[in-house]
Amino acid sequence: GVINYTEFIAATLETRGALEDERIREAFDRLDTDNTGFISKSNLCGILGEQCTAENCDVLVNDLMGEVDADGDGKISYDEFLVLFRQKHR
């Protein structure tokens, strides 16, 4: 068979999208250190490490949550993470 250029480009872009989604999922899973399916404030404090001192941890974490936690439930779902990633990497 013969593949025309348009079909080739469509297949390439589709593969690229699947790989990108896989990488986003891997990043989310790394941040979800307790495997709850969500990124919690506790996860963020652990990830921020030394940057998260007693004085500024709540401010840093609450700022991150405020930016990403669209439904206000105090944790970041994969869907919320995905929206943030896609907004930042357009």
C-alpha positions as CSV (number, residue, x, y, z in Angstrom):
1,G,0.0,0.0,0.0
2,V,0.8,3.6,-0.4
3,I,0.4,6.2,2.4
4,N,-0.3,9.7,1.3
5,Y,1.4,12.7,3.0
6,T,-1.7,13.8,4.9
7,E,-2.3,10.3,6.4
8,F,1.4,10.2,7.4
9,I,1.2,13.6,9.1
10,A,-2.1,12.7,10.9
11,A,-0.6,9.4,12.2
12,T,2.6,11.2,13.3
13,L,0.6,13.8,15.2
14,E,-1.7,11.2,16.8
15,T,1.3,9.3,18.0
16,R,3.0,12.4,19.3
17,G,-0.2,13.3,21.3
18,A,-0.4,9.8,22.8
19,L,3.2,10.1,23.9
20,E,2.6,13.5,25.4
21,D,-0.4,12.3,27.4
22,E,1.7,9.4,28.6
23,R,4.4,11.8,29.8
24,I,1.9,14.0,31.5
25,R,0.5,11.0,33.3
26,E,4.0,10.0,34.4
27,A,4.6,13.4,35.8
28,F,1.3,13.4,37.7
29,D,2.0,10.0,39.1
30,R,5.4,11.2,40.3
31,L,3.8,14.1,42.1
32,D,1.1,11.8,43.6
33,T,3.7,10.3,46.0
34,D,1.1,8.5,48.1
35,N,-0.8,7.0,45.2
36,T,-4.2,8.4,46.0
37,G,-5.0,9.5,42.5
38,F,-4.7,13.2,43.6
39,I,-1.9,15.6,44.3
40,S,-2.4,16.8,47.9
41,K,-1.0,19.7,49.9
42,S,1.1,17.1,51.7
43,N,2.5,15.9,48.3
44,L,3.4,19.4,47.3
45,C,5.2,20.1,50.6
46,G,7.2,17.0,50.2
47,I,8.1,17.9,46.6
48,L,9.0,21.4,47.4
49,G,11.4,20.1,50.1
50,E,13.8,22.7,51.5
51,Q,11.9,25.5,49.6
52,C,9.0,24.8,51.8
53,T,10.0,26.2,55.2
54,A,7.6,26.5,58.1
55,E,7.2,30.2,57.4
56,N,6.3,30.0,53.7
57,C,5.0,26.5,53.1
58,D,1.4,27.3,53.5
59,V,1.7,30.3,51.2
60,L,3.5,28.4,48.5
61,V,1.2,25.4,48.6
62,N,-2.0,27.5,48.8
63,D,-0.8,29.6,45.8
64,L,-0.2,26.4,43.8
65,M,-3.5,24.9,44.9
66,G,-5.3,28.2,44.1
67,E,-3.9,28.1,40.6
68,V,-4.7,24.5,39.8
69,D,-7.5,23.2,42.1
70,A,-10.4,24.3,39.9
71,D,-13.2,22.6,42.0
72,G,-11.8,23.8,45.3
73,D,-11.6,20.4,47.0
74,G,-8.1,20.9,48.3
75,K,-6.4,18.4,46.0
76,I,-5.4,18.3,42.3
77,S,-7.0,15.7,40.1
78,Y,-5.4,14.4,37.0
79,D,-7.9,16.4,34.9
80,E,-7.0,19.6,36.7
81,F,-3.3,18.9,36.2
82,L,-3.9,18.2,32.5
83,V,-5.7,21.5,32.1
84,L,-2.8,23.4,33.7
85,F,-0.2,21.5,31.6
86,R,-2.0,22.2,28.4
87,Q,-2.5,25.9,29.2
88,K,1.2,26.3,30.1
89,H,2.6,24.4,27.1
90,R,0.6,25.7,24.1
